């Protein structure tokens, strides 16, 4: 019989702790090893109980959740799932920068929300985390070894759009990449990042703090402008049209992933053909694999994040395994490849 997932619940609300405890106990795959009601106590509890998973609230007395996450990840690293309200979305992504694995909306009594919460908790508990000495900091692009240089010859301007697919661990990877893209990068960057409904604006605001390019949510009918990062909203799927505008596609109830990476990448391949670059980052499942295959088939270039720098080697692993990826790069080196492909001097 498989051992249960040991959980530490961190929340200043006793009512919230009691609700989460009930949710986990009703599932049967979790064991609550402890609770903490502020960040300071959370650090001590992690050292005492060595949990497989920490659910972390952010707004707490004595020590803020952000500071607690930083301390935990530097001394006794464990997988942290931030349980946040939509109003706190930007802080939630600041928590990701400090080492939290993922974010989930505080569940209500709705069974669908509870099932999504439990699925996310089980996934995060399996992630292997490493200690973070300090919060995620952004630096300059590192040089690449010769075997990582994009292989085909290309001219300046040959590639005119970059489409990125990402999921679990994606916000950290996106922050690394965007921080190293220079402000004279003239191609548009379009991103489909699996995200909880309501959190996309917070992610865009957070990425704006590290990006040299403007970051914004894509709007229906909007012209795709160069030198801009466009993030897909989660409430609809994002596609591009032959007129090189965005189109939002209604999300169906049965759609597992939102926004859909495949829908965005497939439409980019159809419209931009050989002038498109597809990038697939860390994440669970296979969403984005079909789109990467299509971009490569149409003559575009494809890049996959390597296993070593991935939080979850799922989507990118599947794309690499099926031959849809031409260059496998660490997250630190993806920006440099994008700059080369765009023909930007650096």
C-alpha positions in Angstrom: 0.0 0.0 0.0 1.4 3.4 -1.0 2.3 5.7 1.8 0.1 8.8 2.3 1.2 12.3 1.3 2.3 14.2 4.4 0.8 17.7 4.4 1.5 20.8 6.5 -1.3 23.3 6.3 -0.2 27.0 6.8 -3.0 29.5 7.2 -3.8 32.2 9.8 -7.5 31.3 9.7 -8.4 28.3 11.9 -11.6 27.9 9.8 -9.6 27.7 6.6 -7.2 25.1 8.2 -10.2 23.0 9.3 -11.8 23.1 5.9 -8.5 22.1 4.1 -8.0 19.4 6.7 -11.4 18.0 5.9 -10.8 18.1 2.2 -7.6 16.2 2.5 -8.9 13.6 4.9 -12.0 13.0 2.8 -9.7 12.1 -0.1 -7.9 9.4 1.8 -4.5 9.9 0.1 -3.2 12.5 2.5 -2.1 12.6 6.1 -2.1 16.0 7.9 1.1 16.1 9.9 0.7 19.6 11.2 -0.8 23.1 11.0 0.8 26.5 11.4 -1.0 29.9 11.7 1.9 32.2 10.8 5.1 32.1 8.8 7.4 31.8 11.7 5.6 28.8 13.1 5.5 27.3 9.5 9.3 27.3 9.3 9.6 25.4 12.6 6.9 23.0 11.6 8.6 22.1 8.3 11.8 21.3 10.1 9.9 19.1 12.6 7.5 17.2 10.3 9.4 17.2 7.0 6.2 17.2 4.9 5.7 16.1 1.3 3.6 19.1 0.7 3.0 22.5 2.2 -0.2 24.5 1.5 0.7 28.1 2.1 -1.4 31.2 2.7 0.4 34.5 2.1 -1.3 37.1 4.3 -0.4 36.1 7.9 0.8 37.8 11.1 4.3 37.8 12.5 5.9 36.7 9.2 4.4 37.1 5.7 4.0 34.0 3.6 6.6 35.3 1.1 9.2 35.6 3.8 8.3 32.1 5.1 8.6 30.6 1.6 12.0 32.1 1.2 13.2 30.8 4.5 11.8 27.3 3.9 13.3 27.0 0.5 16.8 28.1 1.7 16.9 25.8 4.8 14.5 22.9 4.5 13.1 22.9 1.0 9.7 21.2 0.4 7.1 21.4 -2.3 4.9 24.5 -1.6 1.5 25.0 -3.1 0.3 28.6 -2.6 -3.4 28.7 -1.8 -4.5 32.2 -2.7 -7.4 34.5 -3.5 -7.6 36.2 -6.9 -7.1 39.6 -5.2 -3.6 38.4 -4.2 -2.5 37.1 -7.6 0.5 39.3 -8.0 1.9 38.3 -4.6 1.2 34.7 -5.4 3.6 34.9 -8.4 6.1 36.7 -6.2 5.9 33.5 -4.1 6.7 31.4 -7.2 9.8 33.6 -7.6 10.8 32.5 -4.1 10.5 28.9 -4.8 6.8 27.9 -4.5 5.9 25.3 -7.1 2.4 26.4 -8.1 -0.7 28.4 -7.2 -4.2 27.3 -6.7 -7.4 29.3 -5.9 -8.7 28.8 -2.4 -11.4 26.1 -3.0 -15.0 26.6 -2.0 -17.5 23.8 -1.2 -18.0 23.2 -4.9 -17.0 19.6 -5.7 -15.4 20.6 -9.0 -13.1 23.1 -7.3 -12.2 20.6 -4.6 -11.3 17.9 -7.2 -9.1 20.4 -9.1 -7.4 21.4 -5.8 -6.7 17.8 -4.8 -5.3 17.0 -8.3 -3.0 20.0 -8.1 -1.9 19.1 -4.6 -1.0 15.5 -5.6 1.0 16.8 -8.6 2.9 19.4 -6.5 3.7 16.8 -3.8 5.6 14.7 -6.3 7.8 17.6 -7.5 11.5 17.3 -6.5 12.5 20.7 -5.2 16.0 22.0 -4.5 17.0 24.6 -1.9 16.9 28.3 -3.1 19.7 30.4 -1.5 17.8 33.6 -2.5 14.7 34.7 -4.4 14.8 34.2 -8.2 17.0 36.9 -9.6 17.2 37.9 -13.2 20.5 38.2 -15.0 22.0 38.6 -18.4 21.8 35.8 -21.1 24.5 33.2 -20.6 26.6 32.1 -23.5 25.7 28.8 -25.1 27.9 25.8 -25.8 28.4 25.0 -29.5 26.1 22.0 -29.5 23.2 24.2 -28.3 23.4 26.7 -31.2 20.3 26.6 -33.4 21.4 24.4 -36.3 19.8 25.9 -39.5 21.3 29.0 -41.2 18.9 31.9 -40.9 18.7 35.6 -41.9 17.7 38.5 -39.7 14.0 38.7 -39.7 13.4 35.2 -40.9 11.5 34.4 -37.8 8.7 36.8 -37.0 6.8 35.4 -34.0 7.6 33.3 -30.9 4.9 31.1 -29.4 5.5 29.7 -25.9 3.6 26.8 -24.2 4.0 26.2 -20.5 2.3 24.8 -17.4 3.5 23.8 -14.0 6.8 25.6 -13.3 6.2 27.8 -16.2 6.0 31.2 -14.5 9.5 30.8 -13.1 10.8 29.7 -16.5 9.0 32.6 -18.3 10.5 35.1 -15.8 14.0 33.8 -16.5 13.4 34.0 -20.3 11.7 37.4 -20.4 14.3 39.0 -18.1 17.0 38.2 -20.6 15.2 39.3 -23.8 16.4 42.8 -24.7 14.1 45.8 -25.3 15.0 45.9 -29.0 13.6 42.4 -29.5 11.2 43.3 -32.3 9.2 40.0 -32.6 5.9 39.5 -30.8 6.0 36.8 -28.1 2.7 35.0 -27.5 2.3 32.8 -24.4 -0.2 30.1 -23.4 0.4 29.4 -19.7 -2.0 27.0 -17.9 -3.4 29.1 -15.1 -6.3 29.3 -12.6 -9.1 31.5 -13.8 -8.7 35.1 -12.6 -4.9 34.9 -12.1 -3.8 35.8 -15.6 -3.8 39.6 -14.9 -1.6 39.0 -11.8 0.8 36.9 -13.8 1.0 39.6 -16.5 1.7 42.3 -13.8 4.4 40.2 -12.2 6.1 39.3 -15.5 6.1 43.0 -16.3 8.3 43.7 -13.3 11.1 41.5 -14.8 10.5 41.9 -18.5 12.3 44.4 -20.7 9.3 44.2 -23.1 5.7 45.3 -22.2 3.6 42.3 -21.0 -0.2 42.4 -21.5 -3.2 40.2 -21.7 -4.2 39.5 -25.3 -7.6 40.9 -26.4 -10.0 39.7 -29.0 -9.5 41.4 -32.3 -6.2 43.0 -31.2 -3.5 43.5 -33.8 -0.4 41.4 -32.9 2.3 44.1 -32.4 6.0 43.5 -32.5 8.2 43.9 -29.4 5.3 43.0 -27.1 4.6 39.9 -24.9 1.0 38.8 -25.1 -0.4 36.4 -22.4 -3.5 34.3 -23.1 -6.3 34.7 -20.7 -7.5 31.5 -19.1 -11.3 32.1 -19.5 -10.9 31.6 -23.3 -8.5 30.0 -25.7 -6.2 32.3 -27.6 -5.6 31.9 -31.4 -4.2 34.1 -34.2 -6.1 34.9 -37.4 -4.8 35.2 -41.0 -5.1 39.0 -40.5 -2.5 38.6 -37.7 -4.9 39.6 -35.0 -5.9 37.7 -31.9 -9.1 35.8 -31.6 -10.5 34.4 -28.4 -12.2 31.0 -28.7 -14.8 29.9 -26.2 -13.6 27.4 -23.7 -15.7 24.2 -23.5 -16.6 22.6 -20.2 -14.6 19.4 -21.1 -11.4 21.3 -21.9 -8.9 20.0 -19.4 -6.2 22.6 -20.0 -6.8 26.3 -20.1 -5.8 28.2 -21.9 -5.0 25.6 -24.6 -1.3 25.6 -25.7 -2.2 23.5 -28.8 -4.8 25.9 -30.1 -2.4 28.8 -29.9 0.6 27.0 -31.4 -1.5 25.3 -34.2 -2.9 28.7 -35.2 0.5 30.3 -35.2 1.8 27.5 -37.5 -1.0 28.0 -39.9 -0.6 31.8 -40.1 3.1 32.4 -39.8 4.2 29.1 -41.4 8.0 28.9 -41.6 8.4 32.2 -39.8 7.2 30.9 -36.5 9.2 29.6 -33.5 7.6 27.3 -31.0 8.9 27.0 -27.4 7.6 24.4 -25.0 8.5 24.6 -21.4 7.9 22.7 -18.2 4.5 21.3 -17.5 2.3 18.2 -17.1 0.5 16.4 -19.8 0.8 16.7 -23.6 -0.8 20.1 -24.3 1.3 21.9 -26.9 2.9 18.8 -28.4 0.6 18.9 -31.5 1.3 22.5 -32.0 5.0 22.0 -31.8 4.8 19.2 -34.4 2.8 21.5 -36.7 5.3 24.4 -36.4 8.2 22.1 -37.2 6.2 20.5 -40.1 5.5 24.0 -41.6 9.3 24.8 -41.5 9.4 26.8 -38.3 11.9 26.3 -35.5 11.1 24.5 -32.3 12.8 24.7 -28.8 12.1 22.5 -25.8 13.2 23.1 -22.2 15.5 20.4 -21.0 14.7 18.0 -18.1 17.3 19.3 -15.7 15.8 22.8 -15.6 12.2 21.7 -15.6 9.9 21.5 -12.6 7.8 18.8 -14.4 9.3 17.2 -17.5 5.9 16.4 -19.1 4.8 18.5 -22.0 8.3 19.3 -23.1 9.4 15.7 -22.5 6.6 14.4 -24.8 7.5 17.0 -27.5 11.1 16.0 -27.4 10.3 12.3 -27.4 8.2 12.5 -30.5 10.7 14.5 -32.5 8.9 17.8 -32.5 11.8 19.7 -30.9 14.9 20.7 -32.8 16.9 22.3 -29.9 16.8 21.1 -26.3 18.0 23.9 -24.1 18.2 24.8 -20.4 15.8 27.5 -19.3 18.8 29.8 -18.9 19.8 29.4 -22.5 16.4 29.7 -24.3 16.4 33.5 -24.4 19.8 33.5 -26.1 18.5 31.1 -28.8 15.4 33.3 -29.3 17.6 36.4 -29.7 19.8 34.6 -32.3 16.7 33.4 -34.2 15.2 36.8 -34.2 18.5 38.3 -35.5 18.9 40.7 -32.6 22.5 41.6 -31.9 23.8 40.8 -28.4 
